[in-house]
Amino acid sequence: MLRNKIRFCTLAIVIGAAGAARASSGDAWQEFATEVEGKCKQAARASIEFPHAVVDPFGSEHFGIALVTGKPKGANGFVSYFCVYDKQTKEVELGSELEADDIRILPEE
């Protein structure tokens, strides 16, 4: 009888820990995507009015990746930039300006 209680308690602990690990990893990925979005939008604000970012939810092994699109400051139309976030240093870099019509992606308005 005691063995059954020990087995049951052990099983309950293992199942509870697995559920907690899954929830925290999901929360961690959401936090990561939010950080990438915020830093990429901030970097693009020098060139874009009201930037909109689409974030790869996981990125690559070493980098977070986003596409930032918006209206260029002082001009018409839409432009996009690829944004790369270094997971280790937490620094971002923007690629060169791409006209949104060339990649056929426009932000929701």
PyMOL CGO cylinders between C-alpha atoms (Angstrom):
from pymol import cmd
from pymol.cgo import CYLINDER

trace = [
    CYLINDER, 0.00, 0.00, 0.00, 2.80, 2.39, 0.89, 0.3, 1, 1, 1, 1, 1, 1,
    CYLINDER, 2.80, 2.39, 0.89, 4.59, 1.59, -2.38, 0.3, 1, 1, 1, 1, 1, 1,
    CYLINDER, 4.59, 1.59, -2.38, 1.48, 2.50, -4.36, 0.3, 1, 1, 1, 1, 1, 1,
    CYLINDER, 1.48, 2.50, -4.36, 1.26, 5.87, -2.57, 0.3, 1, 1, 1, 1, 1, 1,
    CYLINDER, 1.26, 5.87, -2.57, 4.94, 6.55, -3.25, 0.3, 1, 1, 1, 1, 1, 1,
    CYLINDER, 4.94, 6.55, -3.25, 4.53, 5.62, -6.93, 0.3, 1, 1, 1, 1, 1, 1,
    CYLINDER, 4.53, 5.62, -6.93, 1.43, 7.79, -7.23, 0.3, 1, 1, 1, 1, 1, 1,
    CYLINDER, 1.43, 7.79, -7.23, 3.14, 10.78, -5.58, 0.3, 1, 1, 1, 1, 1, 1,
    CYLINDER, 3.14, 10.78, -5.58, 6.22, 10.35, -7.76, 0.3, 1, 1, 1, 1, 1, 1,
    CYLINDER, 6.22, 10.35, -7.76, 4.07, 10.18, -10.90, 0.3, 1, 1, 1, 1, 1, 1,
    CYLINDER, 4.07, 10.18, -10.90, 2.11, 13.27, -9.83, 0.3, 1, 1, 1, 1, 1, 1,
    CYLINDER, 2.11, 13.27, -9.83, 5.31, 15.23, -9.23, 0.3, 1, 1, 1, 1, 1, 1,
    CYLINDER, 5.31, 15.23, -9.23, 6.74, 14.24, -12.63, 0.3, 1, 1, 1, 1, 1, 1,
    CYLINDER, 6.74, 14.24, -12.63, 3.55, 15.17, -14.46, 0.3, 1, 1, 1, 1, 1, 1,
    CYLINDER, 3.55, 15.17, -14.46, 3.30, 18.48, -12.58, 0.3, 1, 1, 1, 1, 1, 1,
    CYLINDER, 3.30, 18.48, -12.58, 6.92, 19.36, -13.33, 0.3, 1, 1, 1, 1, 1, 1,
    CYLINDER, 6.92, 19.36, -13.33, 6.51, 18.55, -17.03, 0.3, 1, 1, 1, 1, 1, 1,
    CYLINDER, 6.51, 18.55, -17.03, 3.44, 20.79, -17.25, 0.3, 1, 1, 1, 1, 1, 1,
    CYLINDER, 3.44, 20.79, -17.25, 5.23, 23.64, -15.49, 0.3, 1, 1, 1, 1, 1, 1,
    CYLINDER, 5.23, 23.64, -15.49, 8.26, 23.31, -17.78, 0.3, 1, 1, 1, 1, 1, 1,
    CYLINDER, 8.26, 23.31, -17.78, 6.06, 23.39, -20.88, 0.3, 1, 1, 1, 1, 1, 1,
    CYLINDER, 6.06, 23.39, -20.88, 4.21, 26.49, -19.65, 0.3, 1, 1, 1, 1, 1, 1,
    CYLINDER, 4.21, 26.49, -19.65, 7.38, 28.34, -18.75, 0.3, 1, 1, 1, 1, 1, 1,
    CYLINDER, 7.38, 28.34, -18.75, 9.02, 27.57, -22.08, 0.3, 1, 1, 1, 1, 1, 1,
    CYLINDER, 9.02, 27.57, -22.08, 5.93, 28.88, -23.89, 0.3, 1, 1, 1, 1, 1, 1,
    CYLINDER, 5.93, 28.88, -23.89, 6.06, 32.00, -21.74, 0.3, 1, 1, 1, 1, 1, 1,
    CYLINDER, 6.06, 32.00, -21.74, 9.79, 32.35, -22.43, 0.3, 1, 1, 1, 1, 1, 1,
    CYLINDER, 9.79, 32.35, -22.43, 9.25, 32.16, -26.21, 0.3, 1, 1, 1, 1, 1, 1,
    CYLINDER, 9.25, 32.16, -26.21, 6.48, 34.76, -25.99, 0.3, 1, 1, 1, 1, 1, 1,
    CYLINDER, 6.48, 34.76, -25.99, 8.75, 37.02, -23.94, 0.3, 1, 1, 1, 1, 1, 1,
    CYLINDER, 8.75, 37.02, -23.94, 11.53, 36.50, -26.51, 0.3, 1, 1, 1, 1, 1, 1,
    CYLINDER, 11.53, 36.50, -26.51, 9.22, 37.43, -29.42, 0.3, 1, 1, 1, 1, 1, 1,
    CYLINDER, 9.22, 37.43, -29.42, 8.02, 40.53, -27.55, 0.3, 1, 1, 1, 1, 1, 1,
    CYLINDER, 8.02, 40.53, -27.55, 11.60, 41.64, -26.90, 0.3, 1, 1, 1, 1, 1, 1,
    CYLINDER, 11.60, 41.64, -26.90, 12.58, 41.13, -30.56, 0.3, 1, 1, 1, 1, 1, 1,
    CYLINDER, 12.58, 41.13, -30.56, 9.52, 43.07, -31.71, 0.3, 1, 1, 1, 1, 1, 1,
    CYLINDER, 9.52, 43.07, -31.71, 10.18, 45.96, -29.35, 0.3, 1, 1, 1, 1, 1, 1,
    CYLINDER, 10.18, 45.96, -29.35, 13.88, 46.30, -30.15, 0.3, 1, 1, 1, 1, 1, 1,
    CYLINDER, 13.88, 46.30, -30.15, 13.31, 46.00, -33.91, 0.3, 1, 1, 1, 1, 1, 1,
    CYLINDER, 13.31, 46.00, -33.91, 10.55, 48.62, -33.87, 0.3, 1, 1, 1, 1, 1, 1,
    CYLINDER, 10.55, 48.62, -33.87, 12.75, 50.92, -31.82, 0.3, 1, 1, 1, 1, 1, 1,
    CYLINDER, 12.75, 50.92, -31.82, 15.65, 50.53, -34.28, 0.3, 1, 1, 1, 1, 1, 1,
    CYLINDER, 15.65, 50.53, -34.28, 13.34, 51.22, -37.24, 0.3, 1, 1, 1, 1, 1, 1,
    CYLINDER, 13.34, 51.22, -37.24, 11.78, 54.36, -35.74, 0.3, 1, 1, 1, 1, 1, 1,
    CYLINDER, 11.78, 54.36, -35.74, 14.65, 56.44, -37.08, 0.3, 1, 1, 1, 1, 1, 1,
    CYLINDER, 14.65, 56.44, -37.08, 13.45, 55.65, -40.62, 0.3, 1, 1, 1, 1, 1, 1,
    CYLINDER, 13.45, 55.65, -40.62, 9.81, 54.55, -40.31, 0.3, 1, 1, 1, 1, 1, 1,
    CYLINDER, 9.81, 54.55, -40.31, 6.72, 56.23, -38.88, 0.3, 1, 1, 1, 1, 1, 1,
    CYLINDER, 6.72, 56.23, -38.88, 4.70, 53.79, -36.76, 0.3, 1, 1, 1, 1, 1, 1,
    CYLINDER, 4.70, 53.79, -36.76, 6.66, 50.61, -37.60, 0.3, 1, 1, 1, 1, 1, 1,
    CYLINDER, 6.66, 50.61, -37.60, 4.85, 47.24, -37.72, 0.3, 1, 1, 1, 1, 1, 1,
    CYLINDER, 4.85, 47.24, -37.72, 6.90, 44.10, -37.01, 0.3, 1, 1, 1, 1, 1, 1,
    CYLINDER, 6.90, 44.10, -37.01, 6.25, 40.47, -37.91, 0.3, 1, 1, 1, 1, 1, 1,
    CYLINDER, 6.25, 40.47, -37.91, 8.46, 38.27, -35.72, 0.3, 1, 1, 1, 1, 1, 1,
    CYLINDER, 8.46, 38.27, -35.72, 9.61, 34.72, -36.33, 0.3, 1, 1, 1, 1, 1, 1,
    CYLINDER, 9.61, 34.72, -36.33, 8.44, 33.30, -32.97, 0.3, 1, 1, 1, 1, 1, 1,
    CYLINDER, 8.44, 33.30, -32.97, 11.64, 31.28, -32.38, 0.3, 1, 1, 1, 1, 1, 1,
    CYLINDER, 11.64, 31.28, -32.38, 14.27, 32.72, -34.74, 0.3, 1, 1, 1, 1, 1, 1,
    CYLINDER, 14.27, 32.72, -34.74, 17.35, 30.73, -35.57, 0.3, 1, 1, 1, 1, 1, 1,
    CYLINDER, 17.35, 30.73, -35.57, 19.80, 29.16, -33.15, 0.3, 1, 1, 1, 1, 1, 1,
    CYLINDER, 19.80, 29.16, -33.15, 21.68, 32.43, -32.63, 0.3, 1, 1, 1, 1, 1, 1,
    CYLINDER, 21.68, 32.43, -32.63, 19.33, 35.15, -33.87, 0.3, 1, 1, 1, 1, 1, 1,
    CYLINDER, 19.33, 35.15, -33.87, 15.82, 36.51, -33.55, 0.3, 1, 1, 1, 1, 1, 1,
    CYLINDER, 15.82, 36.51, -33.55, 14.39, 37.63, -36.89, 0.3, 1, 1, 1, 1, 1, 1,
    CYLINDER, 14.39, 37.63, -36.89, 11.67, 40.12, -37.78, 0.3, 1, 1, 1, 1, 1, 1,
    CYLINDER, 11.67, 40.12, -37.78, 10.37, 42.00, -40.80, 0.3, 1, 1, 1, 1, 1, 1,
    CYLINDER, 10.37, 42.00, -40.80, 9.60, 45.63, -39.96, 0.3, 1, 1, 1, 1, 1, 1,
    CYLINDER, 9.60, 45.63, -39.96, 7.32, 47.56, -42.31, 0.3, 1, 1, 1, 1, 1, 1,
    CYLINDER, 7.32, 47.56, -42.31, 5.88, 51.07, -42.33, 0.3, 1, 1, 1, 1, 1, 1,
    CYLINDER, 5.88, 51.07, -42.33, 5.67, 54.46, -43.98, 0.3, 1, 1, 1, 1, 1, 1,
    CYLINDER, 5.67, 54.46, -43.98, 9.10, 56.02, -44.48, 0.3, 1, 1, 1, 1, 1, 1,
    CYLINDER, 9.10, 56.02, -44.48, 9.58, 59.33, -42.68, 0.3, 1, 1, 1, 1, 1, 1,
    CYLINDER, 9.58, 59.33, -42.68, 9.10, 62.24, -45.07, 0.3, 1, 1, 1, 1, 1, 1,
    CYLINDER, 9.10, 62.24, -45.07, 7.95, 60.05, -47.98, 0.3, 1, 1, 1, 1, 1, 1,
    CYLINDER, 7.95, 60.05, -47.98, 4.96, 58.12, -49.28, 0.3, 1, 1, 1, 1, 1, 1,
    CYLINDER, 4.96, 58.12, -49.28, 4.47, 54.41, -49.70, 0.3, 1, 1, 1, 1, 1, 1,
    CYLINDER, 4.47, 54.41, -49.70, 5.78, 51.60, -47.54, 0.3, 1, 1, 1, 1, 1, 1,
    CYLINDER, 5.78, 51.60, -47.54, 9.24, 50.20, -46.91, 0.3, 1, 1, 1, 1, 1, 1,
    CYLINDER, 9.24, 50.20, -46.91, 10.47, 47.14, -45.05, 0.3, 1, 1, 1, 1, 1, 1,
    CYLINDER, 10.47, 47.14, -45.05, 13.63, 46.15, -43.23, 0.3, 1, 1, 1, 1, 1, 1,
    CYLINDER, 13.63, 46.15, -43.23, 14.81, 42.76, -42.10, 0.3, 1, 1, 1, 1, 1, 1,
    CYLINDER, 14.81, 42.76, -42.10, 15.79, 43.01, -38.45, 0.3, 1, 1, 1, 1, 1, 1,
    CYLINDER, 15.79, 43.01, -38.45, 18.24, 40.61, -36.83, 0.3, 1, 1, 1, 1, 1, 1,
    CYLINDER, 18.24, 40.61, -36.83, 18.43, 40.31, -33.04, 0.3, 1, 1, 1, 1, 1, 1,
    CYLINDER, 18.43, 40.31, -33.04, 21.52, 38.68, -31.55, 0.3, 1, 1, 1, 1, 1, 1,
    CYLINDER, 21.52, 38.68, -31.55, 20.29, 36.33, -28.80, 0.3, 1, 1, 1, 1, 1, 1,
    CYLINDER, 20.29, 36.33, -28.80, 23.59, 36.55, -26.91, 0.3, 1, 1, 1, 1, 1, 1,
    CYLINDER, 23.59, 36.55, -26.91, 24.31, 40.30, -26.98, 0.3, 1, 1, 1, 1, 1, 1,
    CYLINDER, 24.31, 40.30, -26.98, 20.64, 41.40, -27.36, 0.3, 1, 1, 1, 1, 1, 1,
    CYLINDER, 20.64, 41.40, -27.36, 21.71, 43.93, -30.02, 0.3, 1, 1, 1, 1, 1, 1,
    CYLINDER, 21.71, 43.93, -30.02, 19.71, 44.49, -33.22, 0.3, 1, 1, 1, 1, 1, 1,
    CYLINDER, 19.71, 44.49, -33.22, 20.74, 45.35, -36.76, 0.3, 1, 1, 1, 1, 1, 1,
    CYLINDER, 20.74, 45.35, -36.76, 18.57, 46.39, -39.68, 0.3, 1, 1, 1, 1, 1, 1,
    CYLINDER, 18.57, 46.39, -39.68, 19.19, 45.35, -43.25, 0.3, 1, 1, 1, 1, 1, 1,
    CYLINDER, 19.19, 45.35, -43.25, 18.87, 47.78, -46.12, 0.3, 1, 1, 1, 1, 1, 1,
    CYLINDER, 18.87, 47.78, -46.12, 15.57, 49.39, -47.09, 0.3, 1, 1, 1, 1, 1, 1,
    CYLINDER, 15.57, 49.39, -47.09, 13.28, 47.25, -49.26, 0.3, 1, 1, 1, 1, 1, 1,
    CYLINDER, 13.28, 47.25, -49.26, 10.26, 48.69, -51.04, 0.3, 1, 1, 1, 1, 1, 1,
    CYLINDER, 10.26, 48.69, -51.04, 7.18, 46.87, -49.77, 0.3, 1, 1, 1, 1, 1, 1,
    CYLINDER, 7.18, 46.87, -49.77, 5.80, 46.49, -53.30, 0.3, 1, 1, 1, 1, 1, 1,
    CYLINDER, 5.80, 46.49, -53.30, 8.88, 44.47, -54.25, 0.3, 1, 1, 1, 1, 1, 1,
    CYLINDER, 8.88, 44.47, -54.25, 8.21, 41.89, -51.56, 0.3, 1, 1, 1, 1, 1, 1,
    CYLINDER, 8.21, 41.89, -51.56, 4.42, 42.24, -51.74, 0.3, 1, 1, 1, 1, 1, 1,
    CYLINDER, 4.42, 42.24, -51.74, 3.85, 42.63, -48.00, 0.3, 1, 1, 1, 1, 1, 1,
    CYLINDER, 3.85, 42.63, -48.00, 1.91, 45.52, -46.54, 0.3, 1, 1, 1, 1, 1, 1,
    CYLINDER, 1.91, 45.52, -46.54, 1.01, 46.06, -42.88, 0.3, 1, 1, 1, 1, 1, 1,
    CYLINDER, 1.01, 46.06, -42.88, -2.58, 45.87, -41.74, 0.3, 1, 1, 1, 1, 1, 1,
    CYLINDER, -2.58, 45.87, -41.74, -4.02, 49.34, -41.51, 0.3, 1, 1, 1, 1, 1, 1,
]
cmd.load_cgo(trace, "trace")
